[in-house]
Amino acid sequence: MKAISPLVATAILLIITIAGGVLLYNYMMNTLSAPQEYANIAVTSAKIYQVNTTTAVLNIQVVNMGTRTATINSITIIPGNYTFSLSNTLVKPGTSKNINIVIDNTTIVSSLLTGNHLVIVNYNNGIQTQPVQIEETSTT
């Protein structure tokens, strides 16, 4: 039995090494260049409108500056930790949305109208926006 010549063995090893390098290069380039999808919600305004002594409407405008649709789960007002759950509130990438929450609790309404409060939007099951000051607006 004859063995293959050292020149042929070197050529085969060189071809296998180059092919492996090309496969690894293509894999890494595809992995690193794949766009990452994320949602990034920001509150652009938060206003409270008093309807009567027991009812107010909290109007929050949010914008999604990310590349993936965001699902808003709840709104939290601090201090007081008043949390209002929302269902099926989707904000598509690059769009803004107005959210109106009717508050019909006398204690919460009087508290919101007599002090400085901040609103935080909770989205995608655990991500929170920066707190934004709630502005009181007269209903005339």
C-alpha positions as CSV (number, residue, x, y, z in Angstrom):
1,M,0.0,0.0,0.0
2,K,1.3,3.4,-0.9
3,A,0.8,6.5,1.2
4,I,-0.3,9.9,-0.3
5,S,2.5,12.2,-1.0
6,P,3.3,15.0,1.5
7,L,2.4,17.6,-1.2
8,V,-1.1,16.2,-1.7
9,A,-1.6,15.9,2.1
10,T,-0.6,19.5,2.6
11,A,-2.9,20.7,-0.2
12,I,-5.9,18.8,1.4
13,L,-5.2,20.2,4.8
14,L,-4.9,23.7,3.4
15,I,-8.3,23.4,1.6
16,I,-10.0,22.1,4.7
17,T,-8.5,25.0,6.8
18,I,-9.7,27.6,4.3
19,A,-13.2,26.1,4.0
20,G,-13.5,26.1,7.8
21,G,-12.3,29.7,8.0
22,V,-14.9,30.8,5.3
23,L,-17.7,29.0,7.2
24,L,-16.7,30.6,10.5
25,Y,-16.4,34.0,8.9
26,N,-19.9,33.8,7.3
27,Y,-21.4,32.6,10.6
28,M,-19.9,35.4,12.6
29,M,-20.8,38.1,10.1
30,N,-24.4,36.9,10.0
31,T,-24.6,36.8,13.8
32,L,-23.0,40.2,14.4
33,S,-24.9,42.0,11.6
34,A,-28.4,40.8,12.6
35,P,-30.5,43.7,13.8
36,Q,-31.4,43.7,17.4
37,E,-35.1,44.4,18.1
38,Y,-36.0,46.4,21.2
39,A,-38.8,48.6,22.5
40,N,-38.1,51.9,24.1
41,I,-41.1,53.8,25.5
42,A,-40.8,57.4,26.6
43,V,-43.5,59.6,28.2
44,T,-43.8,62.9,26.3
45,S,-46.6,64.4,28.4
46,A,-48.7,63.6,31.5
47,K,-51.7,65.8,32.4
48,I,-54.5,65.4,34.8
49,Y,-57.9,66.9,34.1
50,Q,-60.4,67.3,36.9
51,V,-63.9,66.4,35.8
52,N,-65.7,67.0,39.2
53,T,-64.8,66.6,42.8
54,T,-64.7,62.8,42.7
55,T,-63.5,62.1,39.1
56,A,-60.4,63.1,37.1
57,V,-58.8,61.9,33.8
58,L,-55.1,61.2,33.6
59,N,-53.9,61.7,30.0
60,I,-50.5,60.2,29.2
61,Q,-48.8,60.5,25.8
62,V,-46.1,57.9,25.1
63,V,-43.8,57.3,22.1
64,N,-42.1,54.1,21.1
65,M,-38.6,55.0,19.9
66,G,-37.6,51.3,19.5
67,T,-37.8,48.8,16.7
68,R,-40.3,46.4,18.3
69,T,-43.9,46.8,19.4
70,A,-44.2,47.5,23.1
71,T,-47.0,46.3,25.4
72,I,-47.9,48.7,28.2
73,N,-48.8,46.7,31.3
74,S,-49.5,49.4,33.9
75,I,-49.1,53.0,34.9
76,T,-47.7,53.9,38.4
77,I,-48.1,57.3,40.1
78,I,-45.7,58.2,42.8
79,P,-45.7,59.2,45.6
80,G,-48.6,57.0,46.7
81,N,-47.8,54.1,44.5
82,Y,-51.2,54.2,42.7
83,T,-51.0,51.5,40.0
84,F,-53.5,51.3,37.1
85,S,-53.3,48.1,35.1
86,L,-53.8,48.2,31.3
87,S,-54.6,45.4,28.9
88,N,-53.8,45.1,25.2
89,T,-52.2,48.6,25.1
90,L,-49.8,48.2,22.2
91,V,-47.5,50.9,20.8
92,K,-45.9,50.1,17.5
93,P,-42.4,51.2,16.7
94,G,-42.0,54.9,15.7
95,T,-45.5,55.8,16.8
96,S,-47.1,57.7,19.7
97,K,-50.2,56.8,21.7
98,N,-52.5,58.7,24.1
99,I,-53.6,56.8,27.1
100,N,-56.6,58.1,29.2
101,I,-57.2,56.7,32.6
102,V,-60.4,57.7,34.4
103,I,-59.8,58.0,38.1
104,D,-63.1,57.9,40.1
105,N,-61.7,57.5,43.6
106,T,-62.1,60.7,45.7
107,T,-59.0,60.1,47.8
108,I,-56.8,59.5,44.8
109,V,-58.2,62.5,42.9
110,S,-57.8,64.9,45.8
111,S,-54.2,63.6,46.3
112,L,-53.3,64.1,42.7
113,L,-54.7,67.6,42.6
114,T,-52.9,68.8,45.7
115,G,-49.3,67.8,45.1
116,N,-46.4,67.1,42.8
117,H,-46.8,63.6,41.4
118,L,-44.8,61.6,38.9
119,V,-45.9,59.0,36.4
120,I,-44.0,55.9,35.4
121,V,-45.1,53.6,32.5
122,N,-44.4,49.9,33.0
123,Y,-44.0,48.0,29.7
124,N,-43.0,44.6,28.3
125,N,-43.4,42.9,31.8
126,G,-40.8,44.8,33.9
127,I,-39.3,47.7,32.0
128,Q,-40.0,51.1,33.3
129,T,-39.8,54.6,31.9
130,Q,-38.2,57.6,33.6
131,P,-40.6,59.4,36.0
132,V,-42.3,62.4,34.4
133,Q,-44.1,65.2,36.3
134,I,-47.9,65.3,36.0
135,E,-49.2,68.7,35.0
136,E,-52.6,69.8,36.4
137,T,-54.8,71.3,33.7
138,S,-58.0,73.2,34.3
139,T,-61.1,72.0,32.5
140,T,-62.6,75.2,31.0
